[in-house]
Amino acid sequence: MKEHKFMYDIIGVGIGPFNLSLAALLEDQPEINALFFEQTETFNWHPGMLIEGTVMQVPFIADLVTMADPKSKYTFLNYVNEHERMYQFYFLQRLDIPRREYNDYCQWVANDINSCKFGSKVEDIRHSEEGEDHYIIDIMNVESGEQERYRSKHIVMGTGSVPTMPQSFQDLPNEDVFHTAEFLSHQERCRRAKSISVIGSGQSAAETFRELLKEQCEFGYRLDWITRSGFASMEESKLSLEHFSPDYVDYFYQLPQKQKEEVFASQDLFYKGISNHTITDIYNLLYENSIGTNEVNVSLRVLSEVENIRRKEDGISYEINCLHTEKKERFTLDSEVVIAATGYKPYVPEFIHNLTSLLRWDEEGRYKVLGDYRLDKTKETSNEIYVHSGISHTHGVGSTNLGLAVHRNKVIINHLMGREIYKIPEKNVFQTFDV
Ligand SMILES: Cc1cc2nc3c(=O)[nH]c(=O)nc-3n(C[C@H](O)[C@H](O)[C@H](O)COP(=O)(O)OP(=O)(O)OC[C@H]3O[C@@H](n4cnc5c(N)ncnc54)[C@H](O)[C@@H]3O)c2cc1C
């Protein structure tokens, strides 16, 4: 194993938007030696869902740096300028940029930052008290399989979440039964299918269904959209959006844990529903497709909980066994392709298992997180682990929202530097959440 003796100030694990934002902001702090590792070969933001026509659910102002430093060279506007697209963007007159453009923008930033290392999977992190206290980080070069060891005073974890699939979906051939996270790489398979079912009713389900509906006339498959609940709109009114603010995070953070769970459970529509514009697109397509026939080869099945799916004896299609949630009656649907739009879940990465005794955990097996995004530790050490991922249980509904990532990085940088680099305004929204 190749050992690097240099002591970094901070090493980041995972380069999604959250750590990429931190890496971009740290470029202006020359006294900080930072390094970020990402297991994939290049930056690629949810590549399976970069469907043409999909747009960001936050305004472009929630780019990687603007909320901390609008003068940074890594703003989205500077990306547009550098690509000589200013006038086109100006005439576009939109805040919600295409998701593919956000990805291209992030790639542009990642390619410019020397501290971002791709194709490097973090496999193990341990705490060392030899000499100056520090962390030892073992990484594997994904291409060559070679291992390297790094040292750092602090860690920042930005490892995101993982797609979830119900148990009965998991052992079936991935070519036919897959998660929306893999949609684009399976689009050709969908085009060859006689029938396709999409299960779930969040934004990813709706975007996948819309894309399939657009192509239905050309490829001729039957399309079923199955959901346990209904097709609810995401709560997108401006005063509701204020829940994705530092003010609400601060308010939520100090609630007792039990109350946090209850409040969070009641906020599904802030992030789990479908954007109004996507529902409108789908409705318009259904209407267009039914002109002249008043029939579409589509079923939208609400109140239908999928209990399990099984491969049929014909070896071609799958039996989707459902329960009507109000009538409590069971029924079965057939489909050649089944797409699980069943969401993502936070996870505790394997590579921190050697840190288990250094960290404090709650009864649910989740790490405890301090208000300023440091993991709570069992012993005194100046070595911090800052965290972006898996913090909804402590910091609430905005934890995965891109609009709060830069604020979080301002807090992290101020703590890391031991002084105020960024001002953190106390009041950012019109509402008062606290007494
Ligand atoms: C399809 C989709 C669309 C979304 N759209 C929006 C939106 O419009 N607005 C919004 O506010 N939010 C959106 N979100 C939610 C959220 O902003 C994103 O999930 C965002 O990508 C989270 O950023 P992240 O940096 O935490 O994680 P990720 O983007 O998931 O990145 C984590 C990275 O860590 C890497 N990694 C994990 N383990 C290791 C390891 N051991 N070693 C090295 N690397 C590792 C992974 O490969 C991955 O690249 C969306 C989510 C999805 C799924």
The ligand as a Tripos MOL2 file, in Angstrom:
@<TRIPOS>MOLECULE
LIG
   53    58     1     0     0
SMALL
NO_CHARGES

@<TRIPOS>ATOM
      1 C1        -33.1400   12.2360   -9.3590 C.3       1 LIG1
      2 C2        -32.9370   13.2270   -8.2480 C.ar      1 LIG1
      3 C3        -33.1590   14.5710   -8.4880 C.ar      1 LIG1
      4 C4        -32.9710   15.4990   -7.4580 C.ar      1 LIG1
      5 N1        -33.2380   16.8010   -7.7320 N.ar      1 LIG1
      6 C5        -33.0990   17.6990   -6.7430 C.ar      1 LIG1
      7 C6        -33.3850   19.0790   -7.0010 C.ar      1 LIG1
      8 O1        -33.7440   19.4690   -8.1130 O.2       1 LIG1
      9 N2        -33.2460   19.9510   -5.9640 N.ar      1 LIG1
     10 C7        -32.8660   19.5580   -4.7080 C.ar      1 LIG1
     11 O2        -32.7640   20.3820   -3.8080 O.2       1 LIG1
     12 N3        -32.5720   18.2480   -4.4620 N.ar      1 LIG1
     13 C8        -32.6660   17.3200   -5.4320 C.ar      1 LIG1
     14 N4        -32.3930   16.0050   -5.1670 N.ar      1 LIG1
     15 C9        -31.9540   15.6480   -3.7930 C.3       1 LIG1
     16 C10       -30.4350   15.9460   -3.5060 C.3       1 LIG1
     17 O3        -30.1070   17.2370   -3.7690 O.3       1 LIG1
     18 C11       -29.5140   15.0930   -4.2710 C.3       1 LIG1
     19 O4        -29.7290   13.7830   -3.8840 O.3       1 LIG1
     20 C12       -27.9980   15.4250   -4.1280 C.3       1 LIG1
     21 O5        -27.3310   14.6760   -5.1190 O.3       1 LIG1
     22 C13       -27.4170   15.1330   -2.7820 C.3       1 LIG1
     23 O6        -26.0470   15.4420   -2.8480 O.3       1 LIG1
     24 P1        -24.9150   14.6290   -2.0870 P.3       1 LIG1
     25 O7        -23.6410   15.3440   -2.3890 O.co2     1 LIG1
     26 O8        -25.2880   14.4330   -0.6730 O.co2     1 LIG1
     27 O9        -24.9750   13.1470   -2.6110 O.3       1 LIG1
     28 P2        -24.8190   12.4230   -4.0080 P.3       1 LIG1
     29 O10       -25.0940   13.3180   -5.1380 O.co2     1 LIG1
     30 O11       -25.6030   11.1720   -3.8830 O.co2     1 LIG1
     31 O12       -23.2670   12.0710   -4.0490 O.3       1 LIG1
     32 C14       -22.6700   11.1860   -3.1370 C.3       1 LIG1
     33 C15       -21.4330   10.6450   -3.7960 C.3       1 LIG1
     34 O13       -20.6660    9.8980   -2.8440 O.3       1 LIG1
     35 C16       -20.0220    8.8650   -3.5370 C.3       1 LIG1
     36 N5        -19.5580    7.8550   -2.5780 N.ar      1 LIG1
     37 C17       -20.3310    7.1010   -1.7430 C.ar      1 LIG1
     38 N6        -19.5390    6.2660   -1.0280 N.ar      1 LIG1
     39 C18       -18.2550    6.5140   -1.3940 C.ar      1 LIG1
     40 C19       -16.9960    5.9760   -1.0030 C.ar      1 LIG1
     41 N7        -16.9080    5.0140   -0.0880 N.pl3     1 LIG1
     42 N8        -15.8710    6.4630   -1.5760 N.ar      1 LIG1
     43 C20       -15.9490    7.4480   -2.5180 C.ar      1 LIG1
     44 N9        -17.1120    7.9660   -2.9420 N.ar      1 LIG1
     45 C21       -18.2610    7.5280   -2.3750 C.ar      1 LIG1
     46 C22       -21.0810    8.3720   -4.5000 C.3       1 LIG1
     47 O14       -20.5140    7.6580   -5.5760 O.3       1 LIG1
     48 C23       -21.7490    9.6760   -4.9330 C.3       1 LIG1
     49 O15       -21.2000   10.1800   -6.1280 O.3       1 LIG1
     50 C24       -32.5690   15.0650   -6.1600 C.ar      1 LIG1
     51 C25       -32.3740   13.7170   -5.9270 C.ar      1 LIG1
     52 C26       -32.5450   12.7980   -6.9470 C.ar      1 LIG1
     53 C27       -32.3430   11.3400   -6.6610 C.3       1 LIG1
@<TRIPOS>BOND
     1     1     2 1
     2     2     3 ar
     3     2    52 ar
     4     3     4 ar
     5     4     5 ar
     6     4    50 ar
     7     5     6 ar
     8     6     7 ar
     9     6    13 1
    10     7     8 2
    11     7     9 ar
    12     9    10 ar
    13    10    11 2
    14    10    12 ar
    15    12    13 ar
    16    13    14 ar
    17    14    15 1
    18    14    50 ar
    19    15    16 1
    20    16    17 1
    21    16    18 1
    22    18    19 1
    23    18    20 1
    24    20    21 1
    25    20    22 1
    26    22    23 1
    27    23    24 1
    28    24    25 2
    29    24    26 1
    30    24    27 1
    31    27    28 1
    32    28    29 2
    33    28    30 1
    34    28    31 1
    35    31    32 1
    36    32    33 1
    37    33    34 1
    38    33    48 1
    39    34    35 1
    40    35    36 1
    41    35    46 1
    42    36    37 ar
    43    36    45 ar
    44    37    38 ar
    45    38    39 ar
    46    39    40 ar
    47    39    45 ar
    48    40    41 1
    49    40    42 ar
    50    42    43 ar
    51    43    44 ar
    52    44    45 ar
    53    46    47 1
    54    46    48 1
    55    48    49 1
    56    50    51 ar
    57    51    52 ar
    58    52    53 1
@<TRIPOS>SUBSTRUCTURE
     1 LIG1         1 GROUP 0 **** ****
